[in-house]
Amino acid sequence: MFSKVLIANRGEIAVRIIRALDELGIASVAVYSELDRDAVHVRRAAEAYLIGGPAPAESYLKIDRILEVIAGSGAEAVHPGYGFLAENAPFARACEEAGVVFIGPPASAIDAMGSKTRARELMQAAGVPIVPGTTEPVATVDDARAIIDKDIGYPVAVKAAGGGGGKGFRVALQASELQAAFEGAAREGERFFSDATVYLERYLTDPRHVEVQVLADGHGNTIHLGERDCSIQRRHQKVIEESPAPAWVVDEQMRERIGKIAVDAAEAVGYRGAGTIEGLLAADTSEYFFLEMNTRVQVEHCVTEMTTGVDIVKEGIRAAAGEPLSVSQADVRLRGHAIECRINAEDASKKFAPAPGRIGSYVEPSGPGVRVDSGVRAGSEISPMYDPMISKLIVWDADREQATRRMLRALDEYEIEGIKTLIPFHRALLATEQWAAGSTCRELLEDAEWLATLSFGEGVGGAGPEPREGEETVEQTYTVEVSGRKFDVKVIGPPATGLGRGAGGGAAVNGTAPAGTPRR
């Protein structure tokens, strides 16, 4: 086992990895940008090193500088977390060449799965079902039109070969939309992944996004830990995940089938460590298709940990150290139901607009079956330079209905003041009939009128008088009492004078909002 590991990441995943290392008796080394000098992961690690400026390209993506710190600190291995360099094959290869263990799959596996066209070709050869479409890049719009007319039909998805996270993804519902979709996907592919190559897939209408967690070691053991349903998405980015999928979506027979598909896919590329096979479950036929493989620990790995009791991060570290998995397929048992809400600094009422800023008061929920993975505290700055995620709120209970109630309770307890978050959105969505019925809720996430009702304090109080032109405005929160009930009311207007924080003069007021009252 390693004695020292460097974490090439920041935020909540860096803290999560540090905790796993602590429990394994391994010293942790953090890296940080100038913007993260006072970050939680920096304070939490045994050692920490400045690697560059605020922009990711100046710090968390700077391979040479990270390798320098690895050498200088004496770390034997590096954990990339997710994002940044986590699925960067040149980084994994550079670590291998420097004699440093990359905690993840071999660079060859990252290469194989990094290109969506190459991955589709490999999966098809291995007998893994893929969404009907091309396995080779499509060079021009005219070529795309010919292929669609002959083999795929409309609607069709045009995807960047190196894409992910909703980037480089366009849909053409009919022939007249193809050119814009093709050019848009290629443009985003070049911008975000330095690869303008695109391919085509049949566009499935309102499918379930069901993924399978896999673990593999260097001793020939590959297992799956069941599925996660990640169908609640906006612009193809996940906001709520759960495990297992609702029983009416995935039964035991389906679970066994897609689990085998996932294991076959991992073995086809010689996988090692923690990875996820993402797939689409067709709503009308219940066909399951391979979508892509994420060659890293997944953001939503926590819900699987809650239902299986398996520490996915530790298993990945052990596998990288050359140890066998501590669990076999026969040991894996799903118990209860877990739900995760991504708590992002975004304003759902404004089409999920980013809402960076400094956190004021910060109180995490607790109690039975509640877990918060975060990398912030009161005073932390949520910068537009990085991902807007503040934390992940995860709950577990005996079944989906009870887990939903527990999540609503935890959301009510969660206090994050000074910035806007998705807490009002999560509270509203989890209370809908669509969620209770196990819908993908896609129509809600695209309903601008419904989203507009989720602004903080909606239905509780007005916005106050309009400020005069040129006058400074601030957002203030007041606690008022009506008929024995207390409400928090947001007012945007001229700054109050002569008032202390408890009277509403600060950025926000502490206190517990009544059920049904959105709270930032």
Secondary structure, 3 states (H helix, E strand, C coil): CCCEEEECCCHHHHHHHHHHHHHHCCEEEEEEEHHHCCCHHHHHCCEEEEEECCCHHHCCCCHHHHHHHHHHHCCCEEECCCCCCCCCHHHHHHHHHCCCEECCCCHHHHHHHHCHHHHHHHHHHCCCCECCECCCCECCHHHHHHHHHHHHCCCEEEEEEEEECCEEEEEECCHHHHHHHHHHHHHHHHHHHCCCCEEEEECCCCCEEEEEEEEECCCCCEEEEEEEEEEEEECCEEEEEEECCCCCCCCHHHHHHHHHHHHHHHHHCCCCEEEEEEEEECCCCCCEEEEEEECCCCCCHHHHHHHHCCCHHHHHHHHHCCCCCCCCHHHCCCCCEEEEEEEECEEHHHCCEECCEECCCEECCCCCCEEEEECCCCCCEECCCCCCEEEEEEEEECCHHHHHHHHHHHHHHCEECCCCCCHHHHHHHHCCHHHHCCCCCHHHHCCHHHHHCCCCCCCCCCCCCCCCCCCCCEEEEEEEEECCEEEEEEEEECCCCCCCHHHCCCCCCCCCCCCCCCCC
